[in-house]
């Protein structure tokens, strides 16, 4: 009786561990909305015979400034960085360096 109980516990434990690993691996594949939109824009362009890729636009993103003092230290200052993307060809961006008000 004790052996059957231990076998059942082992099977349940292995099943739970396998299920947990599958669940964790499914959650790791996450792309940003911008990344997915860029992939979709490029995929739409690929199916146009002899077509040119859509023009690039730029979008901005705020990032924290890093002050280099040996080990690297983040400050409360932010900068505005521009990234090229295909989703909005008419979008423009003006980069703003650290320490400048925007």
C-alpha positions in Angstrom: 0.0 0.0 0.0 2.8 2.4 0.9 4.6 1.7 -2.4 1.5 2.5 -4.5 1.1 5.8 -2.6 4.8 6.7 -3.2 4.5 5.8 -6.9 1.4 8.0 -7.2 3.2 10.9 -5.5 6.2 10.6 -7.8 4.0 10.6 -10.9 2.0 13.6 -9.7 5.3 15.4 -8.9 6.8 14.7 -12.3 3.6 15.8 -14.1 3.5 19.0 -12.2 7.1 19.8 -12.9 6.7 19.0 -16.6 3.5 21.2 -16.8 5.3 24.1 -15.0 8.2 24.0 -17.5 5.8 24.1 -20.5 3.9 27.0 -18.9 7.2 29.0 -18.3 8.5 28.4 -21.8 5.2 29.7 -23.3 5.5 33.0 -21.3 9.0 33.8 -22.5 8.0 34.5 -26.1 6.7 38.0 -25.9 7.3 40.7 -28.5 6.5 44.3 -28.0 3.6 45.8 -30.0 6.0 48.0 -32.0 8.1 45.0 -32.9 5.1 43.0 -34.0 3.8 46.0 -36.0 7.2 46.3 -37.8 7.2 42.6 -38.6 3.7 42.9 -40.0 4.6 46.0 -42.1 7.6 44.3 -43.6 5.6 41.1 -44.2 3.0 43.1 -46.2 5.7 44.6 -48.3 7.3 41.3 -49.2 4.2 40.1 -51.0 4.1 43.0 -53.4 5.8 41.9 -56.6 8.6 44.4 -57.4 7.5 46.6 -54.5 9.9 48.8 -52.6 9.9 48.6 -48.8 7.9 51.2 -47.0 9.9 54.3 -45.9 11.2 54.4 -42.4 9.7 56.8 -39.9 11.1 57.5 -36.4 9.5 57.3 -33.0 10.9 58.4 -29.7 11.4 56.8 -26.3 12.4 58.2 -23.0 15.3 56.5 -21.3 17.1 57.2 -18.1 20.5 58.8 -18.4 23.6 56.9 -17.1 26.4 58.8 -15.3 29.7 57.0 -15.8 31.5 57.0 -12.4 33.4 53.8 -12.7 30.6 51.3 -11.9 27.9 53.2 -13.8 25.1 55.0 -11.9 21.7 56.0 -13.1 20.4 59.6 -12.5 16.9 61.0 -12.4 17.6 62.8 -15.7 16.1 61.3 -18.9 16.9 61.6 -22.6 14.7 61.2 -25.6 16.1 58.6 -28.1 14.7 58.1 -31.7 14.3 54.7 -33.2 13.6 53.9 -36.9 10.5 51.9 -37.6 8.2 50.9 -40.5 4.8 51.3 -38.8 4.4 55.1 -39.2 6.5 56.4 -42.1 5.2 60.0 -41.5 6.2 59.9 -37.8 9.2 62.1 -36.9 11.3 62.4 -33.8 13.9 64.9 -32.5 16.4 63.4 -30.1 17.1 65.2 -26.9 20.3 64.5 -24.9 20.6 64.1 -21.2 20.1 67.1 -19.0 18.1 69.1 -21.6 14.4 70.0 -20.9 11.9 68.8 -23.5 
